[in-house]
Structure formats: C-alpha cells, structure tokens
C-alpha cells in the first residue's frame, strides 16, 4: 500500500512564505515524476509544479519566480517552497507521484491535500 502524506499548509499573510512537504511511504520500487497541484473553491484542479527523478522541473506561469519545487530521493519526499504568496494562491494543495509499485505498474498516487490560505 502506497501513501503520500502532505504537511506544511496553513494561514499566511500576503507576501509571506510557506513550505509544503510530501512523503511517500509503503512498498514500491521507484518514484518517477512528483508534483504539486492545487484546487481553489469553484475551480478545477491545476498544475503548480512538477519535478522528474533526475531533477528537471516545470512550473505554472502563475508561480514562476515565486515557488520552487525540490525532492529528496533518499527520503522519497517532494517539497514546495512558496514565497511572495498572494491571496490568489489560496487553495488546497495536492501532492502527486507516479510510482512503480510492487505489481510492476506505474500508478499515479495522490495525497489527501493540505489547505493554504493567504489572507491579511
């Protein structure tokens, strides 16, 4: 059983920073691309950033220059450093990982989500 557990969300003022973490646990062979998505009330889930297992990154235009994605392969963990936060960044943030599980199948797993609220 593979699980993704997120942490680090919360309430922050505009211009502030937060760091999200997501750790994969359970039985699996390897983790391929990991990423972060977000969903604001009344909107569709959207890509925030992704990172491959060799460190290549991709960002949504709305977060470029403010957010940084990173991963620690030894800890099976992906991070999202969010700086210069804006009210429009308010959303539930979800971790995503493409994992080669013990059935030798690559499956897209999701975390349970963590709330980020940017407000004064």
N, C-alpha and C positions, 0 to 999 in steps of 0.2 A: 504494500500500500504506500503510495507516494503522497506526501503532503507538502504544501507550500504555506508557510506561516509568515505573515507580514507583521511589522511593528514600526512605530515611529510617527504615526499620524497625530493630529491634534489641532489646536487652535493657535493661530499666529497672526500677528498684525501685518498689514501691508508693508512690504519691504523686508520682512523677516525671512528666516531660513528654517527649513526642516530637513531631516534626513530619514528616508524610509529604508527599511531592510526587509529582505525576504529570504528565508532559508528553506531549502528543500531537504526533506528527510524521508526515510523509508528505504526500500530496496530497489535499486536501479543500477544500470551500467554506466550511463553518462548523461550529461546535460548539454544540450545544444544551445540554441538561442534562448536568451532570457529577456524579459522586458517588463515595462510598466505601461498600463493603460489607465484611463480614468473615465468616470461617468458622472456628469453633473445632473441634477434633478431636471427631468423633462428632456434630456438629451441622450443621444446614442453614445455608447462606449467608444472612446477614441484612443489612438496610439499616442503615447507620450515619448517613449524611447525604447530602443532595443540594443542588445549587445550580443555578439556571437561568442562562441567559446574561445576564439583567438583574438577577441578584443575589438572587433570592428563595431562601431556604434552608428546609430541612426536616431534622429530626433525630429519631433514635430516642429514645424516652423515657429509655433507659438511659444516654445520653450527654449529654443536655441539661444545659447549665450547665458542662460539663467540656470538651467538644470544640467546635471552631469550624472550619467549612468556609469556604474563600475561593477565589477564582480570579483569575488574571491573564489576561484575554482576549488581550492583546498577545503573551503568551508561550505561549498555548494550554496553560496549566498550572492544575491544581487542587491545593489544599493542604488538609491536615487537621492542625490544631493540637490535640494531645491533652494535656490537663492532668489532674492528680489521678488518674493512672492506677491501676487496680485489677487484681488478678490475673484477674478475670473478663473483662478486656479482652484477654487473651491470645488471639491468633487470627492467621490470615493475612488481611491486608487487601488488598482488590482495588479498583482504580480502574475506573470505568465512565464511558463517554461516549457520548452519542447524536450522531453525526457525519453531516453531509450530505456524502457522498463524491462523487468525480468522476463517478460514474454517476447522480448526482442522486437518490440513495437515502439515506434516513436509516437508519443501521445502528448497532446497539448494540455498541460495542467494549469489550473488557476488557483490563486489564493482566495481567501474569504473577503478581502477588501479592508482598507483602512481609511477612515474619514480624515480629510484635510480641509480645514476651514480657515479662510483668510479674511479677517474682519477686524475693524477697529472697535 
